[in-house]
C-alpha cells in the first residue's frame, strides 16, 4: 500500500526515517505545472482540429460556471475549484486521449486547482475569463489558442510561486 502511495507521489520514503507527505518545493511545483501546460496545450490543439460543436458547448457551459461563482468565503472557493477542475478535465476529455487523462490524474490537478484558488483569491487575484478563453479557442487560430492556454496555466504557477516565497504555502 505504501509503495502504491509512493508511486502516486502522495508520500515519499526517507531511508532510516520512514514515510512522509512530500514537501512542495518550487522545483516540484514547476514540474507539475510544466506537465499540465504540455497536456493542456496539446489538448487545445486537438480540440481545434476536431471542430466538434458539442465540445464547444460543453466547454462554454463549464466556463460560465467558473466565471459566475461568487468567491466570498471558503464555500465559493471550493465551488470555483470544482468547476475549474471540471472545465480543465473536460478540455482534456475532448482531446480523446485516455493517456492524457491518466497523466492529469497523476499530477493531482483536482487538489492543485483547490489550493491555487484558495491561495490566489485569498490574496486578491483576479480570475481570468474562461468564457473568453473558449471564444478564443474556437476562432480557429491554433497558435493564439495555445498561447492563451500557456498564459492561463502560467498565471496559476506564478500565484503558487508567490505563495511559496511568502511562506504561505504550508497551510
N, C-alpha and C positions, 0 to 999 in steps of 0.2 A: 504494500500500500504506500509506503514511504517512497519507494522507487518511482511509482506512478506519479505521485505528487511532485517529486523532483523533476521528472521528465516534463511535466506540465509547467514547470517554473514557479510553482506555488510555494515550495520550500527549497532550501539548499542544505546540503550536508557539509558540515565543517569537521574535518578529521580531528579525533580526540576531543571533540566538544559535543557533537550531536547535530540536531537539525534546527533550523530557524526559518522564519519568513524572510525572504531576501529584502535587503535594504535597497530602496530605489536610489539610483545614482544618476548623474547627468548622462553618463555613458549608456546605461541600460535604457533610460528614457529615450535618448536619441535613437538607439537601435530599434526600439519598439515603434516609434513614430516613423522611422525610415521604412520599415516593413509595411506599416499602414499606408504610407504615401505611395509606395510602389504598387500595392494591391489596388488602392482606390483609383489611382491614375490609370492603371491598366483596365479596371472595370469601366471607367468613364469612356475609354476608347471603344471597348466592346459594345457598350450600350449605344453609343452614337452609331456605330457600324450597323447594329441590328435595326435601328429605326422603328422600334416597336411602340405603338401608341399606348399600349397598356402599361409599359414601363414608365412612360412619361406621366401618365395619370397616377400611377401608384407612388411615384417619387413626389409628385406635386402634392398629393394628399398628405404624405408624411412630412413634407417640407412645411406645409401650412400648420400642421400640429406643432412642429418645433417653433415656428415663428410666433405662434399665438399663445404660448404658455406664459402665465404670469409668474415671474420668478421670485415673488415675495415668499420668504420662508423656505425651509428645507423641503416641504412637500412640493413646491413649484420646481425646485431644482431637481428633485428626484423624478418628477414627471417629465421635465425637459430632457434629462439624461436618457430616460426610457424612450422618448420619441426620437431623440437624436440618434441613439443606437439603432432604432428601427429604421430610420432613414438610411444610415450608412450600411447597415446589414442588407437592406433591400437593394441598394445600389450594387453590392457585390452579388446578391442573388440574381439580379438582372443580367449580370455578365455571363451566367450559365456555367460558371466554373465551381464545382464542388471542392476542388483543392484550394481555391482562393477562400472559400467559406471556412474550411477547416483551419487554414492558416490564420484567418481573422480571429477565430476562437482561441487559437494558441497564444495570441498576443493579448488576450483578455480585454478586448475592446469594450465590452459592456462595463467593466469596472473602470477602465480608463475614461470612458465618457462621463461616468458619475463623478469621479474625482476632479476631472477637468472642469465640469460645470460648477461643482461646489467651490472649488478654489477660485475659478475665474470670476464668477458672478459675485462671490463674496468680496472680491477685490474691485468690483465695479466695472468689469469689462463689458463692452457692447458685444452682443451676439451678432453674427453675420446673418444675412437674409438667405435662408435656404430656398425660398421661392425664387429669388433672383438667380441663385445658382442653377436651379432646374431649368429656368428660362435660358441661361447661357449654355447649358448642356445640350439643349435641343435646337440650337441655332444651326448646328451642322459644322461649326468651326472646331475641329478636334483640338488644335493647338490651344485655343482660348479656353476650352472646357478643361483640358488637362492642367493648364496653368491655374485656373480658378480652384481646382481641387488641391493643387500643391499649396496655394496660398491658404486655403481653408485648414488643411492639416497642419501646416507650419505655424499658423496662428495658435492652434492648440498647444503645440510644442513650446512655443515662446511663453505662453501663460504658465505652463508647468515648470519651465526652467526658471522663470522669475520666482515662482513659489519655492522651489528648492534652494535657490540662492538666498532667499529671505528666511530660511529655516521654517517655512510654513508647511513644508512637505509632510512631515510626520505629524499627523492629526490623530 
